[in-house]
């Protein structure tokens, strides 16, 4: 066998990413079951059907992962973020999830999630410099 080479790229091809993803999924399934992976997207739309907020995540191995939650600035502090998170929780529980996790930055919304029962279990300080990245989790059976 020839000596492997290492290639670094800032612009990987979609088929390369897909190949690596499929290989990792296969490996994981062999060791920890299929996990019932399903993507999740919930959108908040205005009267013209334009997206003004939403949540993107996934469910697997009885966990909801919230990758992104965003609400347009003009619609913030009106309960829409809470509603999106509640809808995600309800859908995740219907899919058999018992827990949720996410990450957020200190300049985003850690307090928003903490008010809804999420608990910080990890922090990366100076990510970016002067800020922190927080990792939070929640037991979905909790009422908050």
C-alpha positions as CSV (number, residue, x, y, z in Angstrom):
1,X,0.0,0.0,0.0
2,X,1.3,3.4,-0.9
3,X,1.9,6.0,1.9
4,X,-1.2,8.0,2.5
5,X,-1.1,11.7,1.9
6,X,-2.8,14.5,3.8
7,X,-4.8,17.2,2.0
8,X,-6.0,20.3,3.7
9,X,-8.8,22.3,2.1
10,X,-11.1,25.2,3.0
11,X,-13.5,24.1,0.3
12,X,-14.3,20.4,0.6
13,X,-16.5,18.9,-2.1
14,X,-20.0,17.9,-1.0
15,X,-19.4,14.3,-2.0
16,X,-16.3,14.2,0.2
17,X,-18.2,15.4,3.2
18,X,-21.1,12.9,2.4
19,X,-18.6,10.0,2.2
20,X,-17.0,10.8,5.6
21,X,-20.5,11.3,7.2
22,X,-21.7,7.9,5.9
23,X,-18.5,6.2,7.2
24,X,-19.0,7.7,10.7
25,X,-22.7,6.8,10.7
26,X,-21.9,3.2,9.7
27,X,-19.2,3.0,12.5
28,X,-21.7,4.4,15.1
29,X,-24.5,2.0,14.1
30,X,-22.2,-0.9,14.5
31,X,-21.4,0.1,18.1
32,X,-24.5,2.0,19.4
33,X,-27.5,1.2,17.2
34,X,-29.1,3.2,14.4
35,X,-30.3,5.9,16.9
36,X,-33.4,6.8,14.9
37,X,-31.7,9.9,13.5
38,X,-34.1,12.5,12.1
39,X,-33.5,16.2,11.1
40,X,-35.8,18.8,12.6
41,X,-36.7,22.2,11.3
42,X,-39.4,24.6,12.6
43,X,-40.0,27.9,10.9
44,X,-41.7,31.1,12.0
45,X,-43.1,32.9,9.0
46,X,-44.8,36.3,8.5
47,X,-47.9,37.0,6.5
48,X,-46.0,37.0,3.2
49,X,-44.5,33.5,4.1
50,X,-41.0,34.9,4.7
51,X,-39.0,33.3,7.4
52,X,-38.6,35.5,10.4
53,X,-37.4,32.9,12.8
54,X,-36.8,29.2,13.2
55,X,-35.1,26.3,14.8
56,X,-32.9,23.7,13.2
57,X,-31.7,20.6,14.9
58,X,-31.9,16.8,14.9
59,X,-33.0,13.9,17.1
60,X,-31.2,10.7,17.7
61,X,-30.3,8.3,20.6
62,X,-33.2,9.8,22.6
63,X,-31.7,13.3,22.5
64,X,-32.8,16.5,20.8
65,X,-29.9,18.6,19.5
66,X,-30.7,22.3,18.9
67,X,-28.2,23.5,16.3
68,X,-29.7,26.9,15.6
69,X,-32.5,29.1,17.0
70,X,-33.0,32.5,15.6
71,X,-35.8,35.1,15.6
72,X,-35.7,38.3,13.6
73,X,-34.8,41.3,15.8
74,X,-38.2,42.9,15.3
75,X,-39.9,39.9,16.7
76,X,-37.7,39.2,19.7
77,X,-39.1,39.4,23.3
78,X,-42.5,38.4,22.1
79,X,-42.4,34.7,23.1
80,X,-41.5,33.3,19.6
81,X,-38.2,31.9,20.7
82,X,-39.9,30.2,23.6
83,X,-42.6,28.8,21.3
84,X,-40.0,27.5,18.8
85,X,-38.2,25.7,21.6
86,X,-41.4,24.3,23.1
87,X,-42.4,23.0,19.7
88,X,-39.0,21.3,19.3
89,X,-39.4,19.8,22.7
90,X,-42.8,18.4,21.9
91,X,-41.7,17.0,18.6
92,X,-38.6,15.5,20.1
93,X,-40.7,13.8,22.8
94,X,-43.0,12.4,20.2
95,X,-39.9,11.0,18.5
96,X,-38.9,9.3,21.8
97,X,-36.4,11.8,23.1
98,X,-35.8,12.3,26.8
99,X,-33.1,14.9,26.8
100,X,-31.9,18.0,24.8
101,X,-28.6,19.7,24.4
102,X,-27.3,22.8,22.6
103,X,-24.5,25.3,22.6
104,X,-24.6,29.1,22.6
105,X,-22.3,32.0,23.1
106,X,-22.2,34.5,25.9
107,X,-23.2,37.3,23.4
108,X,-26.2,35.2,22.3
109,X,-28.7,33.7,24.7
110,X,-27.4,31.5,27.6
111,X,-29.9,33.2,30.0
112,X,-32.8,32.5,27.6
113,X,-32.1,28.8,27.7
114,X,-31.4,28.7,31.5
115,X,-34.8,30.3,32.1
116,X,-36.3,27.4,30.2
117,X,-34.6,24.7,32.4
118,X,-31.3,24.2,30.5
119,X,-28.3,23.7,32.7
120,X,-24.7,24.7,31.7
121,X,-22.4,21.6,31.7
122,X,-19.5,23.1,29.9
123,X,-17.8,26.4,29.0
124,X,-15.0,27.3,26.6
125,X,-13.7,30.7,27.6
126,X,-12.2,33.1,25.1
127,X,-14.3,31.7,22.3
128,X,-14.1,34.3,20.7
129,X,-11.7,36.4,22.7
130,X,-13.5,38.0,25.7
131,X,-16.5,35.8,25.3
132,X,-17.5,32.2,26.2
133,X,-19.2,29.3,24.4
134,X,-21.6,27.5,26.7
135,X,-22.9,23.9,26.4
136,X,-26.3,23.3,27.9
137,X,-28.5,20.3,28.5
138,X,-32.0,19.6,29.7
139,X,-34.2,16.7,30.9
140,X,-37.3,17.0,28.6
141,X,-39.5,15.6,31.4
142,X,-38.9,18.9,33.3
143,X,-41.8,21.3,33.0
144,X,-39.8,24.5,32.3
